[in-house]
């Protein structure tokens, strides 16, 4: 699925493609999103809206809710993800 990332604040926007079945991420913003996912997994979650709320994440590589939480730290949750799960 191709995801458009619209920034919140100073973070740059762009696109990333993600396959929740395989966990593969590719595209212009893939390195940035990959780093955020790896950090979230190490910490066991993310702090995002409404700040400072901590949400546990188990598998943002494959789970739509967890992936949406990771990107919601710096980008508006894309409609394609909101359709899958309410964050």
C-alpha distance (Angstrom), angle and dihedral (degrees) to the residues before:
residue distance angle dihedral
X1 . . .
X2 3.78 . .
X3 3.80 112.4 .
X4 3.79 125.9 -163.2
X5 3.80 111.5 -146.5
X6 3.81 113.1 -150.9
X7 3.79 110.1 -167.9
X8 3.75 129.5 -119.2
X9 3.79 108.7 -152.9
X10 3.79 119.7 -26.6
X11 3.80 99.9 -17.5
X12 3.80 113.0 113.4
X13 3.78 120.6 -115.2
X14 3.76 128.0 -132.3
X15 3.75 141.4 120.7
X16 3.76 137.7 -70.1
X17 3.77 130.1 -177.1
X18 3.78 119.2 -141.6
X19 3.79 133.9 -175.6
X20 3.81 108.4 -159.8
X21 3.80 90.8 -167.7
X22 3.81 94.6 60.6
X23 3.81 100.1 19.8
X24 3.81 91.1 -126.0
X25 3.80 118.8 151.2
X26 3.80 124.3 -169.1
X27 3.78 140.0 157.9
X28 3.81 138.6 70.8
X29 3.83 96.9 -44.6
X30 3.81 96.2 35.6
X31 3.80 97.5 108.1
X32 3.79 92.6 50.6
X33 3.82 93.0 47.4
X34 3.81 91.3 44.4
X35 3.81 90.7 54.3
X36 3.81 91.1 49.2
X37 3.81 90.9 50.0
X38 3.80 92.0 49.4
X39 3.83 90.4 49.5
X40 3.82 91.7 48.4
X41 3.80 91.4 50.7
X42 3.83 91.8 49.5
X43 3.81 91.3 49.6
X44 3.79 94.9 40.1
X45 3.79 92.4 -124.1
X46 3.78 149.5 2.4
X47 3.78 138.5 -99.4
X48 3.78 110.6 -129.7
X49 3.81 144.1 135.7
X50 2.92 127.6 8.5
X51 3.79 85.0 39.0
X52 2.95 129.1 -104.7
X53 3.81 94.5 21.5
X54 3.81 117.5 132.7
X55 3.81 116.0 -146.9
X56 3.78 121.4 -169.3
X57 3.78 115.9 -130.1
X58 3.78 124.6 -166.1
X59 3.79 106.5 177.7
X60 3.81 117.4 3.9
X61 3.81 88.6 165.8
X62 3.83 90.5 70.1
X63 3.83 109.1 7.8
X64 3.83 116.5 86.6
X65 3.83 94.3 -152.7
X66 3.80 92.4 50.8
X67 3.82 92.5 45.3
X68 3.83 90.1 49.9
X69 3.80 90.8 50.7
X70 3.80 91.1 51.9
X71 3.80 94.5 51.3
X72 3.83 92.2 42.0
X73 3.80 88.8 70.7
X74 3.81 91.6 75.2
X75 3.80 108.0 4.5
X76 3.78 136.7 49.1
X77 3.78 108.9 -96.9
X78 3.81 103.4 -99.2
X79 3.82 117.5 -120.9
X80 3.81 91.0 -119.8
X81 3.82 89.1 62.7
X82 3.82 95.4 39.5
X83 3.80 88.3 56.2
X84 3.79 89.4 57.4
X85 3.81 98.3 46.9
X86 3.79 138.3 -2.5
X87 3.81 110.7 -115.3
